[in-house]
Amino acid sequence: MQVLSKRIRGISPSLTLAISAKAKAMKAAGEDVINFGVGEPDFNTPEHIIKAAEDALERGCTKYTPAAGLPELRRAICDKFARDNGLEYEPSQIIVSNGAKHSIFNVCFALLEPGENEEVIIPAPYWLTYPEVVKVCGGVPVIVNTQKKNNFKITPEELRAAITPKTKLFIFNSPCNPTGAVYSEAEVRALAKVCEETGIYVLADEIYEKLVYGEEKPFSMAAVSPWMMDHTVTVNGVSKTYAMTGWRIGYLGAPLEIAKAISSFQSHATSNPNSIAQYATIKALNSPEASVEEMVARFARRRLALIERVSEMKDVYCIIPEGAFYAMLVVSSTYGKSFGSQKITDSVTFSDILLDAAKVAVVPGKAFGADDCVRISYSLSMKDMLEGLERIDAFVQSLQ
Ligand SMILES: Cc1ncc(COP(=O)(O)O)c(C=O)c1O
């Protein structure tokens, strides 16, 4: 008899962990490592949010809350969805969880029937958690490779071609990690039309919605039509927008039947997310967003500097990111070349040798289903970012 279940054995180990563990160990040993692997804002949680958590502690708000979240918080989330996204949810349609990652797990767990090979369409490059969660929940990830010429955005034709009678769900992430792609309203509507015509559900992951730098503003899939509202689960959270990754609060808005099922499941699986963090989140959602604007302005300056510096490089280039805080650097022209006796064959060897040789940590694109790229995050100081890009440039030029 196997010790571990089939569904757990099916999970791939995280490719990103090995590199980041190595980068951390090198840093701890006093080496001057520049880390482009960071997946969270390098800013502190704003003071007024921290103060709200302190107040909650002082008021003794340290008990269980309803499993789906405090009524006051679910109301604040409804107000946020209405204000920012034009979505009219009732508090009964909102579930607060331990981070958006937990919300995404809940959605897949609620919708996918194990043993039925239900398919979930995931455009690549993708956030590496999606396929693993789908597999754990008994679904079959169907990866659709997007094109660089389309700025890594899935087209309606590509979506339609991937849909089969087994398709249950389409995971749609805009702004996208890792590509930074932001879909326009027209693009969202065109994809929604395919979903409506084929009757599939959408999980819309909008966690980076406030981190956008171009003209284009993100548009919510559920806002397209009443049909889409009834067939979309909208996931969001406070991790990225308010630099609150460690607080672990994410949330979703869903059709009532789905929300009720997730609420029951969550009541047995984890109960409520942390009560103090819920009070802090109420403050975050109900306050003016000057600190968010300040953070976005700083990311925007780094993004421009990054695009400019990469455009000066030979042999590597990036697809211009419009949102989040990542860029995909296309490095496949270095494959087949060597650094000393070490040969670069793919994004993993590129990242590994780069870390050893230039003390720069990047995430291999293989982790996101894009082995010709590496992901660089610009969640680090301008000075470190420019120094790191300098080192990447010199490294690439030194290859033979
Ligand atoms: C695309 C995407 N969705 C969801 C999450 C999960 O965020 P959290 O669980 O911190 O709310 C992340 C975090 O990296 C992400 O990149």
The ligand as a Gaussian input file, in Angstrom:
#p B3LYP/6-31G(d) Opt

LIG

0 1
 C       -1.470000      35.376000      -9.673000
 C       -1.519000      35.191000      -8.199000
 N       -2.680000      34.833000      -7.646000
 C       -2.798000      34.661000      -6.317000
 C       -1.703000      34.822000      -5.473000
 C       -1.908000      34.520000      -4.013000
 O       -1.830000      35.577000      -3.190000
 P       -2.163000      35.424000      -1.630000
 O       -2.406000      33.991000      -1.336000
 O       -0.959000      35.961000      -0.934000
 O       -3.376000      36.265000      -1.386000
 C       -0.471000      35.196000      -6.015000
 C        0.714000      35.349000      -5.136000
 O        1.836000      35.314000      -5.549000
 C       -0.375000      35.401000      -7.406000
 O        0.785000      35.756000      -7.984000

